[in-house]
Every structure is written in C-alpha cells, then in structure tokens.
Amino acid sequence: MLTFIKDLSTLRRLTFTNAKPLTDADLKVVAGMKQLEQLELGKIEFTDARLAFFKDFAFLKSMRIIPVKEPFTPETEAKIKALLPKTTLLFK
C-alpha cells in the first residue's frame, strides 16, 4: 500500500486509523515521506525498540499517536517529545 502513496508530492496529511499491521520497514517508508506535515498513527503497537524510529519524523508539524490498549506512560510521552521537540504531539 505504501508504495502507491509514498511518492505523492501533494500528500500533506496521512492517517492510519489502524497502524497495528505497520512493520518497522513501513515506518521507515513513512518517515521518508518528507512532504508530510501531519501524521496520525492509530492503534499503533509501541515498544521501546520502535522509539528510535520517531526521531525520523522530526520534519512533521504535528503528530497524533494512539496506542493499541493502554495509554502511554508519562515517561514514554516524555521520550517521544524529546525526540520531536518541534512537532506538536497529541497522545490519545
């Protein structure tokens, strides 16, 4: 699916209502879509190992991240905010 949209230069906002099936390779493809301004990742499987991918989204103006089950801990939110200091973040 991402192969069809990754080169759309006019795409500014991308929403995955269910990001659970996204692989780490998929996240790398999305991080390469530098034309994006807003990204929403709904129901994303989040691990500490995936935290490293978030630094690659520093070009975004805003990002909404919705965990699969439990809300993010304040510590996890702080880690993501530290990686994306210029991005407006919403966790819910």
Backbone as CSV, one residue per row, in Angstrom:
resi,resn,N_x,N_y,N_z,CA_x,CA_y,CA_z,C_x,C_y,C_z
1,MET,0.826,-1.194,0.000,0.000,0.000,0.000,0.867,1.253,0.000
2,LEU,1.903,1.285,0.807,2.730,2.485,0.904,3.468,2.792,-0.391
3,THR,3.718,1.785,-1.186,4.406,2.028,-2.454,3.588,2.906,-3.383
4,PHE,2.279,2.890,-3.226,1.406,3.692,-4.082,1.331,5.158,-3.643
5,ILE,1.538,5.415,-2.380,1.359,6.790,-1.898,2.652,7.495,-1.525
6,LYS,3.749,6.765,-1.392,4.975,7.385,-0.884,5.503,8.507,-1.761
7,ASP,5.229,8.465,-3.047,5.743,9.480,-3.960,4.731,10.570,-4.316
8,LEU,3.600,10.600,-3.624,2.605,11.647,-3.887,3.106,12.956,-3.276
9,SER,3.642,13.819,-4.097,4.262,15.044,-3.583,3.255,16.009,-2.967
10,THR,1.975,15.862,-3.282,0.963,16.766,-2.733,0.351,16.249,-1.433
11,LEU,0.720,15.051,-1.027,0.170,14.462,0.201,0.772,15.165,1.415
12,ARG,-0.067,15.808,2.211,0.400,16.551,3.386,-0.044,15.915,4.699
13,ARG,-1.163,15.187,4.661,-1.716,14.593,5.881,-1.982,13.123,5.621
14,LEU,-1.507,12.289,6.546,-1.688,10.854,6.400,-2.200,10.288,7.721
15,THR,-3.278,9.513,7.639,-3.882,8.912,8.820,-3.959,7.402,8.648
16,PHE,-3.418,6.706,9.622,-3.594,5.263,9.723,-4.505,5.041,10.923
17,THR,-5.763,4.720,10.679,-6.681,4.503,11.800,-6.326,3.223,12.544
18,ASN,-5.690,2.303,11.843,-5.210,1.080,12.479,-3.784,0.845,11.994
19,ALA,-2.805,1.352,12.729,-1.398,1.217,12.360,-0.784,-0.073,12.901
20,LYS,-1.613,-0.887,13.536,-1.119,-2.134,14.129,-0.374,-3.012,13.118
21,PRO,-0.855,-3.149,11.869,-0.141,-4.006,10.915,1.149,-3.394,10.352
22,LEU,1.421,-2.116,10.624,2.623,-1.492,10.076,3.877,-2.153,10.647
23,THR,4.785,-2.482,9.763,6.060,-3.056,10.180,7.067,-1.932,10.395
24,ASP,8.221,-2.281,10.927,9.280,-1.289,11.087,9.700,-0.750,9.717
25,ALA,9.728,-1.606,8.716,10.065,-1.163,7.356,9.025,-0.168,6.836
26,ASP,7.757,-0.407,7.153,6.699,0.532,6.757,6.909,1.890,7.421
27,LEU,7.260,1.881,8.696,7.513,3.153,9.398,8.671,3.908,8.764
28,LYS,9.683,3.186,8.303,10.803,3.841,7.626,10.349,4.488,6.323
29,VAL,9.461,3.824,5.599,8.929,4.395,4.357,8.154,5.675,4.667
30,VAL,7.307,5.640,5.679,6.529,6.826,6.056,7.465,7.944,6.493
31,ALA,8.508,7.615,7.235,9.472,8.632,7.680,10.214,9.252,6.502
32,GLY,10.256,8.553,5.389,10.883,9.099,4.192,9.974,10.004,3.384
33,MET,8.727,10.110,3.780,7.752,10.952,3.076,7.833,12.380,3.626
34,LYS,8.881,13.066,3.251,9.191,14.387,3.816,8.177,15.460,3.440
35,GLN,7.294,15.185,2.482,6.272,16.161,2.117,5.143,16.219,3.154
36,LEU,5.064,15.207,4.023,4.002,15.173,5.032,4.177,16.298,6.051
37,GLU,3.066,16.822,6.509,3.058,17.810,7.581,2.400,17.232,8.830
38,GLN,1.387,16.369,8.626,0.643,15.777,9.735,0.566,14.273,9.555
39,LEU,0.729,13.562,10.673,0.658,12.113,10.644,-0.116,11.632,11.865
40,GLU,-1.015,10.696,11.628,-1.756,10.076,12.721,-1.542,8.573,12.651
41,LEU,-1.125,8.009,13.770,-0.912,6.571,13.885,-1.855,6.034,14.946
42,GLY,-2.969,5.472,14.505,-3.963,4.930,15.426,-3.703,3.472,15.716
43,LYS,-3.929,3.091,16.953,-3.774,1.705,17.408,-2.392,1.145,17.081
44,ILE,-1.375,1.943,17.302,-0.027,1.506,16.965,0.557,0.627,18.070
45,GLU,1.211,-0.443,17.638,1.960,-1.288,18.568,3.239,-0.528,18.882
46,PHE,3.448,-0.241,20.144,4.591,0.597,20.518,5.481,-0.150,21.489
47,THR,6.764,-0.172,21.164,7.762,-0.781,22.032,8.928,0.187,22.169
48,ASP,9.773,-0.066,23.133,10.964,0.778,23.281,11.853,0.702,22.043
49,ALA,11.865,-0.462,21.396,12.668,-0.615,20.182,12.161,0.297,19.067
50,ARG,10.868,0.524,19.017,10.290,1.398,17.981,10.517,2.878,18.271
51,LEU,10.865,3.191,19.480,11.091,4.582,19.855,12.135,5.231,18.949
52,ALA,13.137,4.471,18.541,14.203,5.011,17.697,13.680,5.541,16.365
53,PHE,12.589,4.969,15.850,12.038,5.418,14.575,11.453,6.826,14.664
54,PHE,11.039,7.240,15.832,10.333,8.515,15.940,11.223,9.716,15.672
55,LYS,12.519,9.599,15.868,13.407,10.726,15.560,13.375,11.071,14.080
56,ASP,13.039,10.082,13.244,12.983,10.301,11.800,11.750,11.090,11.364
57,PHE,10.840,11.368,12.288,9.632,12.140,11.985,9.762,13.601,12.435
58,ALA,10.964,14.054,12.691,11.178,15.407,13.204,10.730,16.498,12.237
59,PHE,10.556,16.175,10.984,10.127,17.159,9.987,8.633,17.476,10.073
60,LEU,7.859,16.668,10.796,6.407,16.859,10.870,6.035,18.096,11.684
61,LYS,4.954,18.746,11.284,4.412,19.844,12.078,3.595,19.307,13.242
62,SER,2.834,18.213,12.992,2.027,17.625,14.071,1.915,16.121,13.877
63,MET,1.726,15.451,15.017,1.606,14.004,15.006,0.675,13.580,16.136
64,ARG,-0.224,12.673,15.797,-1.136,12.110,16.797,-0.827,10.622,16.890
65,ILE,-0.615,10.150,18.098,-0.256,8.749,18.313,-1.259,8.152,19.286
66,ILE,-1.916,7.078,18.858,-2.941,6.435,19.677,-2.485,5.000,19.941
67,PRO,-2.230,4.654,21.198,-1.775,3.293,21.494,-2.894,2.268,21.306
68,VAL,-2.507,1.003,21.186,-3.479,-0.074,20.974,-4.404,-0.230,22.168
69,LYS,-3.853,-0.347,23.351,-4.681,-0.624,24.522,-4.512,0.423,25.608
70,GLU,-3.406,0.372,26.278,-3.153,1.237,27.429,-2.654,2.604,26.972
71,PRO,-2.973,3.638,27.696,-2.401,4.949,27.371,-0.881,4.912,27.548
72,PHE,-0.205,5.784,26.854,1.235,5.883,27.032,1.538,6.351,28.446
73,THR,2.633,5.869,28.982,3.064,6.347,30.297,3.634,7.743,30.117
74,PRO,3.646,8.533,31.181,4.264,9.861,31.084,5.732,9.778,30.654
75,GLU,6.412,8.723,31.042,7.819,8.552,30.669,7.953,8.345,29.159
76,THR,7.076,7.519,28.590,7.116,7.280,27.144,6.780,8.550,26.383
77,GLU,5.774,9.268,26.835,5.425,10.541,26.192,6.605,11.496,26.235
78,ALA,7.287,11.563,27.360,8.442,12.453,27.503,9.560,12.061,26.539
79,LYS,9.774,10.764,26.365,10.810,10.304,25.440,10.475,10.710,24.005
80,ILE,9.214,10.553,23.621,8.807,10.923,22.264,8.911,12.430,22.077
81,LYS,8.485,13.188,23.063,8.578,14.652,22.983,10.026,15.107,22.850
82,ALA,10.943,14.414,23.533,12.358,14.763,23.447,12.905,14.507,22.039
83,LEU,12.396,13.480,21.366,12.826,13.175,20.005,12.221,14.120,18.977
84,LEU,11.065,14.687,19.293,10.332,15.545,18.353,10.012,16.902,18.992
85,PRO,11.031,17.667,19.385,10.766,18.905,20.122,10.009,19.978,19.352
86,LYS,10.071,19.948,18.008,9.419,20.987,17.199,8.087,20.518,16.624
87,THR,7.679,19.307,16.963,6.440,18.734,16.442,5.358,18.825,17.507
88,THR,4.184,19.294,17.130,3.045,19.307,18.036,2.541,17.868,18.166
89,LEU,2.514,17.358,19.383,2.157,15.960,19.618,0.852,15.851,20.400
90,LEU,0.085,14.850,20.027,-1.146,14.530,20.744,-1.142,13.040,20.995
91,PHE,-1.314,12.658,22.252,-1.314,11.247,22.647,-2.706,10.877,23.111
92,LYS,-3.481,10.217,22.290,-4.791,9.675,22.687,-5.484,9.027,21.544
